[in-house]
Amino acid sequence: MSSRILQTMFGFACGALAVGALAAPVTYEIDPNHTFPSFEADHMGGLSLWRGKINSTTGTITLDKEGQTGTVEVTMDMSTIDFGHQGLNDHAQTPDLFDVAQFPTATYTGRLVDFRNGAPTAIDGTLTMKGVSKPLRLTINSFKCQQHPMQRREVCGADASATFNRDEWNVDLGKDLGFDMAVNLRIQVEALVADDS
């Protein structure tokens, strides 16, 4: 085999390795101090709209900007659900609503999809809550990555939303009284690149 052919093959191999290195996914750790899933739920069939949030959330995000792929894994501590009303917070822990003793966490796992201009615009995933797992697609309303001015490493942030019917996850308190089962979910998230990425 001639030296020119060997050089050409070596060049192709190096190029392939370089492309692979560029396309490697980066792992980000969710910042629990800047990530709070929140929701809106009907009270008394349109009488008012109650809002709440989950105060403790952890997880990871992977992002391959070159390959336009990524994953999301989020765990929500359901004992930290907060309506701004202690009586309702306590009731939310019971089997009437989230049965936190038996199902202490809710999770969302999915894939970043529909990239535009290098950023994902949706997540195809699965919400697991109260022992029920069902598909739930999140729309990413905003997405941005930048250098964190204090942490000195990259941070990505997003705002995502979806609407689902809570009775499909066995959270159906009030259905017989005419409560609307639709819940508007909104997740603001910030995630810092992991130290070992």
DRENROTOR-362185 format. One line per field, with one value per residue: residue number from 1; residue in one letter; chain; x, y, z of N, C-alpha, C in turn. Coordinates in nm, 4 decimals, decimal comma. Last residue first. Example, Ala and Ser with C-alpha at 12.3 -4.5 7.8 and 13.67 -1.06 7.14 Angstrom:
BEGIN
seq 2/1;
type S/A;
mol A/A;
n.u 1,2850/1,3190;
n.v -0,2250/-0,5690;
n.w 0,7080/0,7800;
ca.u 1,3670/1,2300;
ca.v -0,1060/-0,4500;
ca.w 0,7140/0,7800;
c.u 1,2900/1,3200;
c.v 0,0030/-0,3300;
c.w 0,7870/0,7800;
END
This chain:
BEGIN
seq 197/196/195/194/193/192/191/190/189/188/187/186/185/184/183/182/181/180/179/178/177/176/175/174/173/172/171/170/169/168/167/166/165/164/163/162/161/160/159/158/157/156/155/154/153/152/151/150/149/148/147/146/145/144/143/142/141/140/139/138/137/136/135/134/133/132/131/130/129/128/127/126/125/124/123/122/121/120/119/118/117/116/115/114/113/112/111/110/109/108/107/106/105/104/103/102/101/100/99/98/97/96/95/94/93/92/91/90/89/88/87/86/85/84/83/82/81/80/79/78/77/76/75/74/73/72/71/70/69/68/67/66/65/64/63/62/61/60/59/58/57/56/55/54/53/52/51/50/49/48/47/46/45/44/43/42/41/40/39/38/37/36/35/34/33/32/31/30/29/28/27/26/25/24/23/22/21/20/19/18/17/16/15/14/13/12/11/10/9/8/7/6/5/4/3/2/1;
type S/D/D/A/V/L/A/E/V/Q/I/R/L/N/V/A/M/D/F/G/L/D/K/G/L/D/V/N/W/E/D/R/N/F/T/A/S/A/D/A/G/C/V/E/R/R/Q/M/P/H/Q/Q/C/K/F/S/N/I/T/L/R/L/P/K/S/V/G/K/M/T/L/T/G/D/I/A/T/P/A/G/N/R/F/D/V/L/R/G/T/Y/T/A/T/P/F/Q/A/V/D/F/L/D/P/T/Q/A/H/D/N/L/G/Q/H/G/F/D/I/T/S/M/D/M/T/V/E/V/T/G/T/Q/G/E/K/D/L/T/I/T/G/T/T/S/N/I/K/G/R/W/L/S/L/G/G/M/H/D/A/E/F/S/P/F/T/H/N/P/D/I/E/Y/T/V/P/A/A/L/A/G/V/A/L/A/G/C/A/F/G/F/M/T/Q/L/I/R/S/S/M;
mol A/A/A/A/A/A/A/A/A/A/A/A/A/A/A/A/A/A/A/A/A/A/A/A/A/A/A/A/A/A/A/A/A/A/A/A/A/A/A/A/A/A/A/A/A/A/A/A/A/A/A/A/A/A/A/A/A/A/A/A/A/A/A/A/A/A/A/A/A/A/A/A/A/A/A/A/A/A/A/A/A/A/A/A/A/A/A/A/A/A/A/A/A/A/A/A/A/A/A/A/A/A/A/A/A/A/A/A/A/A/A/A/A/A/A/A/A/A/A/A/A/A/A/A/A/A/A/A/A/A/A/A/A/A/A/A/A/A/A/A/A/A/A/A/A/A/A/A/A/A/A/A/A/A/A/A/A/A/A/A/A/A/A/A/A/A/A/A/A/A/A/A/A/A/A/A/A/A/A/A/A/A/A/A/A/A/A/A/A/A/A/A/A/A/A/A/A;
n.u -1,7655/-1,7306/-1,9052/-2,1745/-2,3169/-2,6270/-2,9504/-3,2753/-3,6166/-3,9582/-4,2399/-4,5825/-4,8985/-5,2295/-5,4624/-5,8021/-6,0323/-6,2543/-6,4971/-6,7372/-6,7374/-6,5953/-6,3387/-6,2230/-5,9339/-5,7689/-5,5104/-5,4421/-5,3620/-5,5890/-5,6584/-5,5221/-5,4432/-5,2121/-4,9992/-4,6735/-4,3500/-4,0380/-3,7566/-3,4089/-3,0504/-2,7211/-2,3899/-2,0415/-1,8587/-1,8359/-2,0175/-2,0612/-2,1602/-2,1723/-2,2097/-2,5167/-2,8103/-3,1649/-3,4980/-3,8546/-4,0484/-4,0882/-4,3516/-4,3541/-4,5673/-4,5941/-4,7148/-4,7221/-4,7414/-4,8312/-4,7616/-4,7757/-4,6237/-4,4166/-4,4178/-4,1957/-4,1454/-3,9997/-3,9767/-3,8779/-3,6782/-3,3223/-3,1080/-3,0057/-3,2216/-3,4096/-3,5006/-3,6797/-3,6002/-3,4767/-3,6617/-3,7185/-3,8913/-3,9892/-4,1479/-4,2197/-4,1972/-4,3348/-4,5875/-4,6660/-4,6714/-4,8174/-5,0644/-5,1824/-5,4925/-5,5840/-5,3631/-5,1852/-5,0558/-5,2479/-5,3017/-5,0854/-5,1482/-5,3887/-5,2905/-5,1131/-5,0731/-4,9063/-4,8771/-4,6218/-4,4490/-4,2652/-4,3191/-4,2332/-3,9622/-3,8925/-3,6402/-3,5674/-3,3758/-3,3407/-3,1105/-3,0461/-2,9254/-2,7591/-2,4916/-2,4005/-2,5016/-2,6237/-2,6839/-2,8627/-2,9434/-3,0692/-3,1944/-3,4449/-3,6326/-3,8520/-4,0982/-4,3404/-4,6336/-4,9568/-5,2787/-5,6190/-5,8726/-6,2299/-6,4548/-6,4278/-6,4825/-6,3391/-6,0403/-5,7767/-5,4318/-5,1043/-4,7618/-4,4030/-4,0756/-3,7987/-3,4710/-3,2701/-3,1785/-3,1042/-2,9867/-2,9014/-2,6065/-2,5319/-2,3035/-2,2813/-2,1981/-1,9787/-1,9101/-1,6371/-1,5567/-1,6430/-1,4758/-1,2289/-1,2581/-1,2740/-1,0159/-0,8616/-0,9462/-0,8618/-0,5823/-0,5338/-0,5933/-0,3891/-0,1614/-0,1982/-0,1780/0,0887/0,2343/0,0585/0,0854;
n.v 1,6833/1,6960/1,8954/1,9645/2,2794/2,3438/2,4573/2,5638/2,5897/2,5930/2,4516/2,4171/2,2862/2,2988/2,0434/1,9442/1,8763/2,0894/1,9660/1,8418/1,6594/1,4482/1,5583/1,5846/1,3983/1,2503/1,1252/0,9282/1,0349/1,1222/1,3404/1,5562/1,6126/1,8751/2,0857/2,2368/2,3951/2,5463/2,7343/2,6989/2,7257/2,6245/2,7295/2,6617/2,8315/3,0127/3,0930/3,3600/3,3699/3,0959/3,1284/2,9809/2,8919/2,8750/2,8768/2,8768/2,6831/2,3658/2,1585/1,8158/1,5420/1,2475/0,9158/0,7935/0,5976/0,6037/0,6504/0,9268/0,9696/1,0270/1,1253/1,1067/1,2948/1,5071/1,8476/2,1180/2,2592/2,2995/2,4871/2,5361/2,6270/2,3827/2,0451/1,8317/1,7300/1,5501/1,2986/1,2194/1,1937/1,2898/1,1764/1,2265/1,0595/0,8994/0,7232/0,6697/0,9252/1,0790/1,1017/1,3109/1,2954/1,1126/1,0220/1,3346/1,5672/1,7594/1,8369/2,0083/2,2123/2,2982/2,4145/2,6130/2,7541/2,7570/2,5103/2,2996/1,9974/1,8358/1,5772/1,5198/1,6081/1,5042/1,4619/1,4268/1,4099/1,4299/1,4455/1,5054/1,6359/1,7517/1,7151/1,9544/1,9415/1,7334/1,7169/1,5974/1,6760/1,5556/1,6470/1,7707/1,9907/2,1267/2,2555/2,3012/2,5078/2,6386/2,7912/2,7688/2,9672/2,9419/2,8311/2,6197/2,3972/2,4168/2,5132/2,3922/2,4717/2,5136/2,4855/2,4430/2,3447/2,5214/2,5952/2,7073/2,5336/2,3033/2,2756/1,9728/1,9351/1,8120/1,6706/1,6623/1,4263/1,4833/1,5988/1,6327/1,3665/1,3022/1,4689/1,3480/1,0971/1,1678/1,2732/1,0483/0,8985/1,0564/1,0436/0,7762/0,7593/0,9261/0,7860/0,5520/0,6601/0,7436/0,5100/0,2198/-0,1187;
n.w 3,2832/3,5548/3,6437/3,4184/3,3575/3,5187/3,4432/3,5202/3,4288/3,4797/3,3599/3,4035/3,3242/3,3853/3,3837/3,3751/3,5079/3,6687/3,8953/3,9530/4,1482/4,0587/4,0774/4,3250/4,2547/4,0882/3,9877/3,8060/3,5709/3,4569/3,6063/3,4916/3,1674/3,0734/2,8925/2,9299/2,8862/2,9855/2,9556/3,0444/3,0315/3,1053/3,1584/3,1816/3,4430/3,6496/3,8378/3,7605/3,4991/3,2826/2,9382/2,8119/2,6327/2,6277/2,5288/2,5604/2,5382/2,4509/2,5402/2,6155/2,6142/2,7786/2,8381/3,1785/3,4610/3,7990/4,0628/4,0903/3,7789/3,5172/3,1873/2,9218/2,6126/2,4001/2,4056/2,1833/2,0689/2,1103/1,8913/1,6379/1,4893/1,6395/1,6955/1,7847/2,1268/2,3981/2,5615/2,9157/3,2239/3,5379/3,8390/4,1821/4,5009/4,6830/4,7142/4,9751/5,0853/4,9029/4,7509/4,6108/4,7042/4,8872/5,0316/5,1107/5,0480/5,0171/5,2750/5,3193/5,1353/5,2414/5,4767/5,3809/5,0847/4,8729/4,7701/4,7087/4,7654/4,8826/4,8400/4,5875/4,4226/4,0995/3,8670/3,5244/3,2494/2,9021/2,6247/2,2714/1,9563/1,7576/1,7235/1,8369/2,0979/2,3037/2,6399/2,9219/3,2522/3,5658/3,8968/4,1307/4,3316/4,5505/4,5386/4,3035/4,3287/4,2221/4,2060/4,1102/4,0053/4,0557/3,9307/3,7592/3,9289/4,1731/4,0402/3,8240/3,8463/3,7359/3,8486/3,8185/3,9030/3,9349/3,9743/4,1177/4,3021/4,1666/3,8554/3,7012/3,5232/3,1999/2,9745/2,6231/2,3641/2,0917/1,8566/1,8629/1,8453/1,5890/1,4433/1,5089/1,3958/1,1271/1,0922/1,1342/0,9118/0,6977/0,7424/0,6993/0,4278/0,3301/0,4051/0,2559/0,0005/0,0093/0,0389/-0,0886/0,0000;
ca.u -1,8002/-1,6532/-1,7612/-2,1161/-2,2380/-2,4863/-2,8626/-3,1370/-3,5026/-3,8410/-4,1137/-4,4763/-4,7674/-5,1251/-5,3582/-5,6858/-5,9144/-6,1855/-6,3664/-6,7299/-6,7969/-6,7397/-6,3960/-6,3077/-6,0142/-5,9007/-5,5274/-5,5105/-5,2568/-5,5197/-5,7246/-5,4647/-5,5568/-5,2543/-5,1281/-4,7638/-4,4880/-4,1144/-3,8915/-3,5235/-3,1790/-2,8313/-2,5207/-2,1607/-1,8828/-1,7254/-1,9738/-2,0038/-2,0625/-2,2232/-2,1142/-2,4160/-2,6891/-3,0435/-3,3815/-3,7281/-4,0817/-3,9842/-4,3069/-4,3358/-4,4777/-4,6278/-4,6414/-4,7885/-4,6488/-4,8788/-4,7525/-4,8690/-4,6780/-4,4573/-4,4392/-4,2920/-4,1087/-4,0889/-3,9280/-3,9751/-3,8049/-3,4430/-3,1727/-2,9178/-3,1093/-3,4123/-3,4026/-3,7211/-3,6310/-3,4844/-3,5601/-3,7516/-3,7757/-4,0110/-4,0336/-4,2697/-4,1442/-4,2693/-4,5231/-4,6431/-4,6107/-4,6721/-5,0259/-5,0590/-5,4230/-5,6818/-5,4073/-5,2704/-4,9728/-5,1838/-5,3981/-5,0976/-5,0200/-5,3897/-5,3909/-5,0610/-5,1817/-4,9190/-4,9859/-4,6523/-4,5504/-4,2381/-4,3446/-4,3733/-3,9964/-3,9594/-3,7088/-3,6044/-3,4204/-3,3812/-3,2032/-3,0264/-2,9953/-2,8968/-2,5798/-2,3682/-2,5388/-2,5275/-2,7068/-2,7508/-2,9754/-2,9619/-3,1895/-3,3087/-3,6214/-3,7274/-3,9822/-4,2659/-4,5044/-4,8623/-5,1429/-5,5157/-5,7595/-6,0999/-6,4716/-6,4130/-6,5381/-6,4854/-6,1104/-5,9101/-5,5390/-5,2323/-4,8820/-4,5221/-4,1975/-3,9219/-3,5589/-3,3248/-3,2108/-3,2308/-2,9648/-3,0062/-2,6781/-2,5602/-2,3985/-2,2355/-2,2946/-2,0015/-2,0503/-1,7205/-1,5273/-1,6995/-1,6184/-1,2533/-1,2419/-1,3883/-1,1332/-0,8491/-0,9659/-1,0038/-0,6519/-0,5073/-0,6741/-0,5292/-0,1831/-0,1960/-0,3044/-0,0168/0,2317/0,1442/0,0000;
ca.v 1,6833/1,5949/1,9166/1,8855/2,1686/2,3751/2,3419/2,6017/2,5064/2,6765/2,4186/2,5031/2,2644/2,3652/2,1105/1,9956/1,7948/2,0625/2,0292/1,9260/1,7893/1,4280/1,5310/1,6921/1,4631/1,2902/1,2402/0,8895/0,9919/1,0141/1,2146/1,4911/1,5859/1,7348/2,0721/2,1349/2,3885/2,4460/2,7392/2,6814/2,7492/2,6306/2,7032/2,6844/2,7180/2,9979/2,9538/3,3293/3,4697/3,1491/3,1123/3,0856/2,8497/2,9544/2,7933/2,9498/2,8196/2,4527/2,2606/1,9520/1,6257/1,3892/1,0128/0,8225/0,6537/0,5961/0,5148/0,8427/1,0346/0,9231/1,1713/1,0327/1,2236/1,3916/1,7265/2,0299/2,3308/2,2164/2,4731/2,4767/2,7173/2,4945/2,1530/1,9454/1,7091/1,6814/1,3317/1,2381/1,1577/1,3164/1,1884/1,2186/1,1419/1,0217/0,7715/0,5581/0,8164/1,0943/0,9841/1,2518/1,3627/1,1880/0,9438/1,2203/1,4518/1,7071/1,7489/1,8854/2,1411/2,2287/2,3100/2,4956/2,7334/2,8817/2,5903/2,4220/2,0692/1,9800/1,6257/1,5593/1,5640/1,6053/1,4008/1,5176/1,3264/1,4994/1,3764/1,5255/1,5372/1,7949/1,6075/1,9211/2,0532/1,7221/1,7959/1,5832/1,6981/1,5812/1,5737/1,7338/1,9188/2,0500/2,3298/2,1978/2,4713/2,5816/2,7755/2,7541/2,8910/3,0087/2,9350/2,7532/2,4098/2,4288/2,4912/2,4478/2,3730/2,5785/2,4369/2,5055/2,3137/2,5040/2,5061/2,7861/2,6671/2,3019/2,3607/2,0702/1,9017/1,9274/1,6493/1,7236/1,4970/1,4157/1,5634/1,7514/1,4413/1,2322/1,4913/1,4874/1,1094/1,1018/1,3573/1,1611/0,8474/1,0293/1,1720/0,8316/0,6839/0,9606/0,9198/0,5440/0,5979/0,8424/0,6022/0,3379/0,0000;
ca.w 3,1400/3,4834/3,6572/3,5248/3,3048/3,5023/3,4657/3,4907/3,4678/3,4542/3,4258/3,3518/3,3857/3,3072/3,4610/3,3021/3,5348/3,5416/3,8744/3,8340/4,1812/4,0732/3,9449/4,2766/4,3579/4,0382/4,0780/3,9306/3,6630/3,3865/3,6384/3,6084/3,2545/3,0809/2,9590/2,8755/2,9332/2,9119/3,0085/2,9560/3,0946/3,0107/3,2151/3,1013/3,3540/3,5537/3,8429/3,8916/3,5414/3,4092/3,0473/2,8207/2,7032/2,6111/2,5587/2,5485/2,4965/2,5063/2,4460/2,6639/2,5333/2,7897/2,7559/3,0511/3,3617/3,6604/4,0116/4,1647/3,8980/3,6116/3,3236/3,0024/2,7339/2,3972/2,4712/2,2479/2,0874/2,1075/2,0213/1,7378/1,5153/1,5447/1,7097/1,7015/1,9847/2,3351/2,4618/2,7753/3,1418/3,3953/3,7488/4,0451/4,3918/4,7301/4,5911/4,8844/5,1615/4,9076/4,8299/4,5579/4,5941/4,8079/4,9152/5,1414/5,0831/4,8952/5,2072/5,3971/5,1257/5,1127/5,4820/5,4509/5,1808/4,9471/4,7138/4,7842/4,6888/4,8859/4,9759/4,6028/4,5570/4,1809/3,9805/3,6329/3,3612/3,0239/2,7133/2,4140/2,0385/1,7794/1,6786/1,6983/2,0113/2,1939/2,5192/2,8297/3,1114/3,4697/3,7713/4,0920/4,2049/4,5458/4,5880/4,3747/4,2731/4,3159/4,1546/4,2121/3,9545/4,0666/4,0317/3,7028/3,7945/4,1699/4,1667/3,8466/3,8471/3,7593/3,7819/3,8748/3,8278/4,0112/3,8980/4,0071/4,3499/4,2414/3,9724/3,7306/3,6461/3,2853/3,0831/2,7472/2,4488/2,2196/1,8734/1,8638/1,9667/1,7035/1,4369/1,5463/1,5408/1,1901/1,0733/1,2264/1,0478/0,7160/0,7475/0,8318/0,5233/0,3072/0,4580/0,4011/0,0411/-0,0124/0,1522/-0,1022/0,0000;
c.u -1,6862/-1,6863/-1,6784/-1,9644/-2,1691/-2,4119/-2,7199/-3,0491/-3,3720/-3,7223/-4,0076/-4,3491/-4,6655/-4,9934/-5,2590/-5,5914/-5,7887/-6,0556/-6,3135/-6,5997/-6,7879/-6,8133/-6,5472/-6,3728/-6,0937/-5,9919/-5,6599/-5,5145/-5,3161/-5,4026/-5,6620/-5,5318/-5,5100/-5,3737/-5,1663/-4,8949/-4,5651/-4,2548/-3,9747/-3,6524/-3,2912/-2,9608/-2,6233/-2,2869/-2,0167/-1,7364/-1,8577/-1,9496/-1,9956/-2,1199/-2,1708/-2,3169/-2,5891/-2,9299/-3,2566/-3,6151/-3,9577/-4,0069/-4,2033/-4,2923/-4,4746/-4,5233/-4,6893/-4,7052/-4,7226/-4,7773/-4,7977/-4,8766/-4,7829/-4,4988/-4,4869/-4,2968/-4,2239/-4,0536/-4,0353/-3,9032/-3,9112/-3,5678/-3,2964/-2,9795/-3,0230/-3,3031/-3,4213/-3,6293/-3,6611/-3,5006/-3,5839/-3,6319/-3,8136/-3,8821/-4,0795/-4,1487/-4,2291/-4,2172/-4,4523/-4,5665/-4,5783/-4,6040/-4,8732/-5,0061/-5,2991/-5,6167/-5,5144/-5,3075/-5,0550/-5,0994/-5,3364/-5,1914/-5,0277/-5,2587/-5,3973/-5,1621/-5,1508/-5,0301/-4,9924/-4,7580/-4,6054/-4,3390/-4,3228/-4,4080/-4,1378/-3,9998/-3,7624/-3,6775/-3,4435/-3,4246/-3,2306/-3,1313/-2,9716/-2,9795/-2,7273/-2,4646/-2,5126/-2,5665/-2,5912/-2,7860/-2,8492/-3,0195/-3,0726/-3,3127/-3,4747/-3,7253/-3,8499/-4,1307/-4,4427/-4,7310/-5,0530/-5,3808/-5,6511/-5,9925/-6,3436/-6,4315/-6,5374/-6,5395/-6,2592/-5,9621/-5,6710/-5,3401/-5,0020/-4,6435/-4,3176/-4,0389/-3,6824/-3,4167/-3,2705/-3,2717/-3,0957/-2,9739/-2,7783/-2,6385/-2,4092/-2,3447/-2,2312/-2,1013/-2,0804/-1,8654/-1,6158/-1,6775/-1,6866/-1,4019/-1,2720/-1,3810/-1,2553/-0,9704/-0,9595/-1,0332/-0,8006/-0,5816/-0,6576/-0,6194/-0,3286/-0,2228/-0,3124/-0,1522/0,1218/0,1305/0,0896;
c.v 1,7450/1,5884/1,8192/1,9032/2,0972/2,2546/2,3795/2,4822/2,5761/2,5978/2,5171/2,4725/2,3568/2,3548/2,1726/2,0706/1,8464/1,9886/1,9916/2,0009/1,8882/1,5562/1,5165/1,6666/1,5794/1,3517/1,3055/1,0008/0,9602/0,9609/1,0958/1,3593/1,5010/1,7236/1,9248/2,1433/2,2768/2,4365/2,6452/2,7058/2,7362/2,6481/2,7132/2,6487/2,7400/2,8702/2,9238/3,1874/3,4404/3,2460/3,1740/3,0514/2,9646/2,8925/2,8756/2,8572/2,9071/2,5937/2,3481/2,0416/1,7664/1,4685/1,1553/0,9227/0,6717/0,6635/0,4956/0,7020/0,9429/0,9910/1,0529/1,0924/1,1539/1,3032/1,6200/1,9146/2,2437/2,3003/2,3845/2,4544/2,6678/2,5920/2,2573/2,0666/1,8424/1,6616/1,4736/1,2716/1,1730/1,2830/1,2237/1,2395/1,1259/1,1125/0,9042/0,5993/0,6977/0,9823/0,9758/1,1313/1,2827/1,2533/1,0132/1,1423/1,3231/1,5836/1,6856/1,7863/2,0070/2,1540/2,2292/2,3817/2,6035/2,8754/2,7297/2,5037/2,1837/2,0605/1,7761/1,6031/1,6119/1,5450/1,5108/1,4387/1,4176/1,3953/1,4614/1,4509/1,5711/1,6855/1,6394/1,8162/2,0225/1,8271/1,7763/1,6569/1,6703/1,6028/1,6130/1,6637/1,8915/1,9610/2,2544/2,2574/2,3616/2,5515/2,7174/2,7302/2,8892/2,9149/3,0138/2,8656/2,5504/2,4609/2,5185/2,4181/2,4399/2,4718/2,5225/2,4633/2,3780/2,4729/2,4757/2,7023/2,7562/2,4387/2,3688/2,1448/2,0123/1,8791/1,7745/1,7038/1,5499/1,4942/1,4974/1,7188/1,5650/1,3077/1,4248/1,5181/1,2507/1,1124/1,2995/1,2533/0,9601/0,9833/1,1542/0,9645/0,7392/0,8904/0,9630/0,6811/0,5903/0,7869/0,7059/0,4286/0,1245;
c.w 3,0587/3,3356/3,5754/3,5260/3,4195/3,4481/3,4301/3,5266/3,4313/3,5067/3,3826/3,4307/3,3206/3,3833/3,3639/3,3956/3,4645/3,5732/3,7358/3,8154/4,0650/4,1107/3,9527/4,1425/4,2977/4,1443/4,0374/4,0345/3,8024/3,4684/3,5656/3,6440/3,3720/3,1753/2,9584/2,9510/2,8647/2,9697/2,9222/3,0319/2,9948/3,0872/3,1031/3,1788/3,2843/3,4714/3,7475/3,9004/3,6759/3,4661/3,1741/2,9317/2,7016/2,6910/2,5304/2,5895/2,4819/2,4521/2,5143/2,5482/2,5903/2,7124/2,7799/2,9712/3,2300/3,5694/3,8692/4,1045/3,9605/3,7411/3,4070/3,1426/2,8014/2,5157/2,4569/2,3166/2,1535/2,1305/2,0092/1,8746/1,6313/1,5847/1,5997/1,7198/1,9167/2,1846/2,4104/2,6889/2,9954/3,3218/3,6080/3,9546/4,2665/4,6188/4,6210/4,7595/5,0714/4,9863/4,8431/4,6361/4,5531/4,6866/4,8313/5,0153/5,0961/4,9237/5,0832/5,3291/5,1988/5,0899/5,3541/5,4587/5,2535/5,0494/4,7758/4,7106/4,7729/4,8042/4,9871/4,7448/4,5898/4,3151/4,0703/3,7413/3,4813/3,1266/2,8364/2,4937/2,1855/1,8469/1,6922/1,6434/1,8645/2,0910/2,4227/2,7013/3,0316/3,3306/3,6844/3,9566/4,1757/4,4221/4,5825/4,4107/4,3579/4,2481/4,2632/4,1476/4,0613/4,0144/4,0512/3,8028/3,7395/4,0309/4,1462/3,9874/3,8861/3,7499/3,8191/3,7925/3,8964/3,9171/3,9818/3,9188/4,2420/4,2941/4,0513/3,8604/3,6774/3,4074/3,1698/2,8523/2,5769/2,3043/2,0071/1,8984/1,9770/1,8320/1,5555/1,5461/1,5869/1,3415/1,1403/1,2163/1,1495/0,8587/0,7686/0,8494/0,6651/0,4079/0,4439/0,4636/0,1932/0,0322/0,1354/0,0188/0,0000;
END
